[in-house]
Amino acid sequence: MHHLNIPDMTCGHCSTAVEKAVKAVDPSSRLTVNLEAKTASIDSEVGSDAFIVAIREAGYQASLETS
């Protein structure tokens, strides 16, 4: 499970763009986007770096969530 911070995500359009970016990397991934917390949790065998790159290419900053 990957937990990402996406601070630029501010609206429904943003969360949809993030979802599309994630699904482009791994269509079978399970994804939960929390717009209020500005996070995404991704259950996938694909490494987190691939999702971070895809989200950045969609126009949003993304980084691994730290505890």
Buried (B, 14 or more C-beta within 10 A) or exposed (E): EBBBBBEBBEEEEBBEBBBEBBEEBBEEBEBEBEBEEBBBBBEBEBEBEBBBEBBBEBEBBBEEBEE
